[in-house]
Amino acid sequence: MKLDVKACALAAGLIWGLGLFCLTWWIIAFDGSTGEATIIGRLYRGYAITPIGSMIGMVWGFFDGLIGGALFAWLYNRLVVRPGS
């Protein structure tokens, strides 16, 4: 069975982007907004534990997940053993 590359990419992008957005707001709710550098902030330019940073992280995360999901589905489709082959 093959994976749909576009669907897998979109799903991964949405999950990663919204996950990073929710994680940021979770941290803001319990620890407050900070401008401190984070590991993710070093990878995603403009990301910080702030309301604006959560939106920037969501956009970066969406595109990062989109590319990662597409690569995963493409690689899976290339490596999967097809019955009768």
PyMOL commands that set and color helices and strands:
alter all, ss='L'
color gray80, all
select helices_A, chain A and resi 5-31+39-43+51-79
alter helices_A, ss='H'
color red, helices_A
deselect
rebuild
show_as cartoon
